[in-house]
Amino acid sequence: MSAGQYGPPQPIFEPRLFGGGSHVPLMAPSLQPHERLFGIVEVKLSDLIRRPLPRELRNGKQWTGTRGAVEGAFEGALSAADAVENFDFGIIRRLRRVVRGAGLTGGWQSMAGQFAIAVRTGPDTSRTDYDNERALMVFTDRRILLMCTVSTKKVPLFGKVPPGTPLREARRLGEILPGQLRSVAIRHTSLSERVDLHFADGSMAAVEATKEQARALEALSQGIVPPPRR
């Protein structure tokens, strides 16, 4: 579907798009017919949440036979390497949690955990290696889409970009259904831009957002549409 099917883009709150322009036309293909866009907020997963995503939580092909044995041995070696690495970083993470609190509660199968998995997986695992940390929370009258923008690779090596050539496109990471996001708590300090997302099942995921983005996120979570950025 094209952006034109939804009428001209209405001014909404949104972060600045790299290279200029608006996110709204990029999001239009992911919207349902007559779905209204209220606002777009950029967030970053807290460094208190494990990275990269544990291998057992990653999407991937299951091989059988000889290839499966080789794949299994390879994965086993990687898992052993991960165990050593995560032991070292786990100590650092635990020390951070003592000072700053947990970044994720409720476990990976909770609503907060599924949110973190969707963001960590990213739009293209061959590039992000399950270590993506940024996402756009796109609020509509029906749901919250988790999106990101990527380059379309249509920029020529030489010469100018033809007029009207899209340089970026939006890709969907997941969505938060109505009622799942219960509240947003801004916990900014002089050293942190932390914002806690509290979900209906009691779980929580910590993200980072600038003051302006955090206030818009809080308002949108309460059903209040913030004014467009100037």
Secondary structure, DSSP 8 states (H G I E B T S, - for coil): --GGGG-S----B----TTSS-SHHHHGGGS-TT--EEEEEEEEE-TTS-SS--GGGS------HHHHHHHHHHHHHHHHHHHHHHHHHHHHHHHHHHHH--SEES-TTSHHHHHHHHHHH-S-HHHHTT---EEEEEEESS-EEEEEEEE-S---SSS---TT---EEEEEEEEE-TTTEEEEEE---SS--EEEEEETTS-EEEEE--HHHHHHHHHHHTT-------
